[in-house]
Amino acid sequence: MIGKRRRTRTRAGDTAPRGRGRLRAALATATTALLTATTLAALPQSTAHAADTLGAAAAGTGRYFGAAVAANHLGEAQYAATLNREFTSVTAENEMKWDALEPNRGSFTFSRADQIFDHARSRGMDVRGHTLVWHSQLPGWVSGLGANDLRSAMNHHITQVMTHYKGQIHSWDVVNEAFQDGGSGARRSSPFQDRLGDGFIEEAFRTARAADPAAKLCYNDYNTDGVNAKSNAVYNMVRDFKSRGVPIDCVGFQSHFNPNSPVPSDYRANLQRFADLGVDVQITELDIEGSGQAQATNYGNVVRACLAVTRCTGITVWGIPDKYSWRSSGTPLLFDDNYNKKPAYDAVLSALGGTPGGGDPGNPGDPDAACTATYTTAEQWSGGYNGKVTITAGNAPIRAWSVNVTMTPPQKVLTVWNGSPTWDGGGTVMTVRSSWNGSLAAGASTSFGFTVNGGNTPLPQVGACTAS
């Protein structure tokens, strides 16, 4: 079993928060309903179409595929290009932890977290919030508080951070790693546990629900991937919360594996028993040490376990290339140090129903497969607009479609619905592929839409539709 770790972190260095109120105010009316509709995991997918990227393939199953991201790597061209091309969800690796956001009591620094958030949302990606209450990476001032001050500080931190991103974060890891390793099933000693007692977790979740009713609220932990004393303790807590109406929507399974802590044989069954309690399950920090076919087989098994559980809504790998992993010597990720796809990448893509090595889905040899793409502006306001692209099949049925949409800076796409977007390295060309709506009868139509911020002219350039 892997031990507890302290990841290398990047501390925010600025001293004044940058509010998001203007953006939320400008777009609130136009996007509130759309944001609900765009949650990939909420769209049931009856047919999984092949695709050639992780995010597109996962979207075809109704799930997201995400990565943990560090702000200081976003300026690296290959890092950003791989992120934009492959992933549909982002988790800040360290930038949303307590010591990064509130290094001094009551003084919040959001700039590094906002950098990741803005990059993701401008490219139509979901964002997972990680993490609000955790015993590690706490600024020193927290540990010195008495019980009443600590309770006030915890609730204030949750409220301020969630309000800053209100309506924009898909899921929050509200409490992280609150249980001990080993066979006791006991709570971990921490400032919160030691001074506030068992009730601090419930209080954190109730405070989080009040701060942002739209966000999914998760408990997240490691070494809970199989049925054991620790996962049983978490299971009993979730069951108790659900029976008493404590707001909990999801459970995160970190899934850090290595030869000494392999993927457990009851991994799928464990995910399912949590889902049967009425919560979503998410694989939140996946990495698997190793190389070659053995690593690829393990990755494929994890993905297939998630796909077998209806309420497993998405997978996040903890990093992009091996060289930036918190345990880089174990080469645990899907891309090597030079961003080459590893056998594990192909195994994941295949498990998701995708096509390793490129190529589009369906029947690429069918010469009659064709479609057209027509753009219209649905709504406009001073700072942006909602665009709609209608896809119409030609004289023969099609099984999948894709189309490029080119934006003109400073315009940025905030969100996309009814399609699976990926981006070029420059962040201006969005390729939207069919997700649940790829199969069209001859002459039939479907559509996807997107919200743009940064002005309402010029209109986007929509390329030719490609069908298969």
Secondary structure, 3 states (H helix, E strand, C coil): CCCCCCCCCCCCCCCCCCCCHHHHHHHHHHHHHHHHHCCHHHCCCCCCCCCCCHHHHHHCCCCEEEEEECHHHCCCHHHHHHHHHHCCEEEECCCCCHHHHCCECCECCCHHHHHHHHHHHHECCEEEEEEEEECCCCCHHHHCCCHHHHHHHHHHHHHHHHHHCCCCCCEEEEEECCECCCCCCCECCCHHHHHHCCHHHHHHHHHHHHHCCCCEEEEEECCCCCCCHHHHHHHHHHHHHHHHCCCCCEEEECCEEECCECCCCCHHHHHHHHHCCCCEEEEEEEEECCCHHHHHHHHHHHHHHHHCCCCEEEEEECCCEHHHCCCHHHCCCCECCCCCECHHHHHHHHHCCCCCCCCCCCCCCCCCCCEEEEEEEEEEECCEEEEEEEEEECCCCECCEEEEEECCCCCEEEEEECCEEEECCCCCEEEEECCCCCCECCCCEEEEEEEEECCCCCCCEECCCEEC
